[in-house]
């Protein structure tokens, strides 16, 4: 398949102007099938705003956004649930779209939590709930998936397991993924291209190149750049939902 046919979304010099100021400006990016692109930056840097442009939720006030697929899924940073209501995983999976039981089981199996099918949502751990959220998003086999801070509220070991999962999803479904994170901690192994934002693109490139860039160091600190855990190793094992290793 040609590179042109692999292209899913393309944003050219995108910007959003609101309340007499630019929330983000001059952002260009492309995402292809099977590629993971990560947006990093501090709070208020324009990461979610950029994602909403790419998702066509916000129309850019400047620049051009082009989408080449309609098979899109989005896992937001926050989701409102009344945790007092009795709600099983199988019911939660069907809240926003009609899914067959086979589709539900297949997607839960992909994210490693098929055993939770009849569990109550309020009894899930942070990592288990994030896997269910991702399973719901990938149940219809999207070509393009946006994950906004997918490890929020997940413990250290759970972060490792979730980033392993994100890479597995990209590989299994051959979908393009836009991953939003506040920094590069443990994102390294799951990312092909990094874009560092602070209202505009400060730097971009491979993870190893970005952490050495002066703009990244200025934004996150030299200590952070030097001590960043790359987490780049060959996997001869897998991780459970809690991050523990299975040989």
C-alpha positions as CSV (number, residue, x, y, z in Angstrom):
1,X,0.0,0.0,0.0
2,X,1.3,3.4,-0.9
3,X,2.2,6.1,1.6
4,X,-0.7,8.2,0.3
5,X,-3.2,5.4,1.1
6,X,-1.7,5.1,4.5
7,X,-2.3,8.7,5.4
8,X,-5.2,9.1,7.9
9,X,-5.1,12.8,9.0
10,X,-3.1,15.9,8.1
11,X,-3.1,19.2,10.0
12,X,-1.3,22.1,8.3
13,X,-0.5,25.2,10.4
14,X,-3.6,24.7,12.6
15,X,-4.5,27.3,15.2
16,X,-7.4,28.0,17.5
17,X,-8.2,31.6,18.6
18,X,-10.5,32.0,21.6
19,X,-11.1,34.7,24.2
20,X,-8.8,37.2,22.4
21,X,-5.8,34.8,22.4
22,X,-4.3,31.9,20.5
23,X,-4.7,28.7,22.4
24,X,-2.4,27.0,20.0
25,X,-1.0,28.1,16.7
26,X,1.1,26.8,13.7
27,X,0.7,23.1,14.4
28,X,1.3,20.7,11.6
29,X,1.2,16.9,11.9
30,X,0.5,13.8,9.9
31,X,-0.6,10.4,11.2
32,X,-0.4,7.2,9.1
33,X,-1.8,3.7,9.6
34,X,0.3,1.8,12.1
35,X,2.0,4.9,13.4
36,X,2.0,6.3,17.0
37,X,2.4,10.0,17.3
38,X,2.6,11.5,20.8
39,X,1.8,15.1,21.8
40,X,3.6,16.2,25.0
41,X,3.7,19.5,26.9
42,X,2.7,21.1,30.2
43,X,-0.9,21.8,31.2
44,X,-2.4,24.5,29.0
45,X,0.0,23.9,26.2
46,X,-2.7,23.1,23.6
47,X,-2.5,19.3,23.5
48,X,-6.2,18.6,23.9
49,X,-7.1,21.6,21.7
50,X,-4.8,20.2,18.9
51,X,-6.4,16.7,19.3
52,X,-9.9,18.3,18.9
53,X,-8.8,19.9,15.6
54,X,-7.5,16.6,14.4
55,X,-10.8,14.9,15.4
56,X,-12.8,17.7,13.6
57,X,-14.5,18.6,16.9
58,X,-13.0,22.1,16.5
59,X,-12.6,23.8,13.2
60,X,-9.2,25.6,13.0
61,X,-9.4,29.4,12.9
62,X,-6.1,29.2,10.9
63,X,-4.7,26.5,8.8
64,X,-6.2,23.4,7.2
65,X,-7.3,20.0,8.6
66,X,-7.8,17.1,6.2
67,X,-9.1,13.7,7.3
68,X,-8.9,10.6,5.1
69,X,-10.9,8.2,7.2
70,X,-14.3,8.1,8.9
71,X,-13.3,5.2,11.2
72,X,-12.3,7.2,14.2
73,X,-12.4,6.5,17.9
74,X,-11.6,8.8,20.9
75,X,-10.9,8.1,24.6
76,X,-11.2,11.4,26.4
77,X,-9.1,12.4,29.4
78,X,-12.1,12.4,31.7
79,X,-15.4,10.6,31.6
80,X,-18.4,11.3,33.8
81,X,-20.0,8.2,35.4
82,X,-22.4,7.9,38.3
83,X,-20.4,5.4,40.2
84,X,-23.4,4.6,42.5
85,X,-25.3,3.1,39.6
86,X,-25.0,-0.7,39.1
87,X,-23.3,-1.0,35.7
88,X,-21.5,-4.0,34.4
89,X,-18.7,-3.9,31.9
90,X,-20.9,-5.5,29.3
91,X,-23.5,-2.8,29.8
92,X,-20.9,0.0,29.8
93,X,-19.5,-1.2,26.5
94,X,-22.9,-0.6,24.8
95,X,-23.7,2.8,26.3
96,X,-22.6,4.8,23.2
97,X,-22.8,2.2,20.4
98,X,-24.5,-1.0,19.5
99,X,-22.1,-3.9,19.8
100,X,-22.6,-7.6,19.5
101,X,-21.4,-9.8,22.4
102,X,-18.7,-11.2,20.0
103,X,-17.4,-7.7,19.3
104,X,-17.4,-6.9,23.0
105,X,-15.5,-10.1,24.0
106,X,-13.1,-9.7,21.1
107,X,-12.2,-6.1,22.1
108,X,-11.9,-6.9,25.8
109,X,-9.7,-9.8,24.9
110,X,-7.4,-7.5,22.9
111,X,-7.0,-5.3,25.9
112,X,-6.6,-8.2,28.3
113,X,-9.7,-7.9,30.4
114,X,-12.2,-10.3,28.9
115,X,-12.6,-11.9,32.3
116,X,-14.2,-8.7,33.6
117,X,-17.2,-8.9,31.2
118,X,-19.8,-9.2,34.0
119,X,-17.9,-7.2,36.7
120,X,-19.3,-4.0,38.1
121,X,-17.6,-0.9,36.8
122,X,-17.2,0.6,40.2
123,X,-15.2,-2.4,41.4
124,X,-12.5,-2.0,38.7
125,X,-9.0,-0.8,39.4
126,X,-7.8,2.3,37.6
127,X,-5.8,0.2,35.1
128,X,-8.7,-2.2,34.5
129,X,-11.1,0.7,33.8
130,X,-8.7,2.3,31.3
131,X,-8.4,-1.0,29.5
132,X,-12.2,-1.2,29.3
133,X,-12.4,2.3,28.0
134,X,-9.8,1.5,25.3
135,X,-11.7,-1.8,24.5
136,X,-14.9,0.2,23.9
137,X,-13.0,2.5,21.6
138,X,-11.5,-0.2,19.5
139,X,-14.5,-2.5,19.3
140,X,-15.4,-1.2,15.9
141,X,-11.8,-1.5,14.7
142,X,-11.0,2.1,14.0
143,X,-8.3,3.2,11.6
144,X,-7.5,6.2,13.8
145,X,-7.5,6.3,17.6
146,X,-7.0,9.3,19.9
147,X,-6.0,8.6,23.5
148,X,-6.0,11.6,25.8
149,X,-3.8,11.0,28.9
150,X,-4.6,7.2,28.9
151,X,-2.6,6.4,32.0
152,X,-4.1,9.1,34.3
153,X,-5.0,7.6,37.6
154,X,-3.0,4.4,36.9
155,X,-0.1,3.3,39.1
156,X,3.5,3.0,38.0
157,X,3.3,-0.7,36.9
158,X,0.0,-0.1,35.3
159,X,1.5,2.6,33.1
160,X,4.0,0.2,31.7
161,X,1.3,-2.3,30.9
162,X,-0.9,0.3,29.2
163,X,1.8,1.6,27.0
164,X,2.6,-2.0,26.0
165,X,-1.1,-2.4,25.2
166,X,-1.2,0.8,23.0
167,X,1.6,-0.5,20.9
168,X,-0.1,-3.9,20.6
169,X,-3.3,-2.2,19.4
170,X,-1.5,-0.2,16.8
171,X,0.2,-3.3,15.5
172,X,-2.8,-5.6,15.7
173,X,-5.3,-3.3,14.1
174,X,-2.8,-1.4,11.9
175,X,-4.4,1.8,13.1
176,X,-2.8,5.2,13.6
177,X,-2.8,6.5,17.2
178,X,-2.5,10.0,18.5
179,X,-1.3,9.7,22.1
180,X,-1.5,12.7,24.5
181,X,0.7,12.9,27.5
182,X,2.1,15.5,29.9
183,X,5.6,14.2,29.4
184,X,7.6,11.4,27.8
185,X,7.9,9.2,30.9
186,X,7.6,5.6,29.7
187,X,6.1,6.7,26.4
188,X,9.4,6.1,24.6
189,X,9.0,2.6,23.5
190,X,5.4,3.1,22.2
191,X,6.1,6.2,20.1
192,X,7.3,6.7,16.5
193,X,7.1,10.5,16.5
194,X,6.9,13.1,19.2
195,X,5.6,16.7,19.0
196,X,6.3,18.9,22.0
197,X,3.8,21.7,22.4
198,X,3.7,24.9,24.4
199,X,1.1,26.9,22.5
200,X,3.1,26.1,19.3
201,X,5.5,23.3,18.3
202,X,8.7,23.7,20.3
203,X,10.4,20.7,18.8
204,X,9.5,17.4,17.1
205,X,11.1,14.2,16.0
206,X,12.0,10.7,17.4
207,X,11.7,10.4,21.2
208,X,15.5,10.1,21.6
209,X,16.0,13.2,19.5
210,X,13.4,15.3,21.3
211,X,14.7,14.7,24.8
212,X,18.1,16.1,23.7
213,X,16.5,19.2,22.1
214,X,17.2,22.5,23.9
215,X,13.5,23.5,23.7
216,X,12.5,20.3,25.4
217,X,15.2,20.7,28.1
218,X,14.1,24.3,28.6
219,X,10.5,23.2,29.1
220,X,11.0,20.2,31.3
221,X,14.4,20.7,32.8
222,X,17.8,19.3,32.2
223,X,17.4,16.9,35.1
224,X,14.3,15.4,33.6
225,X,16.0,15.0,30.2
226,X,18.9,13.1,31.7
227,X,16.9,10.9,34.1
228,X,14.1,10.1,31.7
229,X,13.5,6.3,31.6
230,X,13.5,5.3,27.9
231,X,12.0,1.9,28.6
232,X,13.4,0.6,25.3
233,X,14.0,-3.1,25.5
234,X,13.2,-6.2,23.5
235,X,10.1,-8.0,25.0
236,X,10.5,-11.7,25.7
237,X,7.6,-11.4,28.1
238,X,4.2,-9.7,28.5
239,X,2.6,-7.7,31.3
240,X,-0.5,-8.4,33.3
241,X,-3.1,-5.5,33.8
242,X,-1.3,-4.5,37.0
243,X,2.0,-4.3,35.1
244,X,3.5,-7.5,36.6
245,X,5.6,-9.7,34.2
246,X,4.4,-12.9,32.7
247,X,7.3,-15.0,31.3
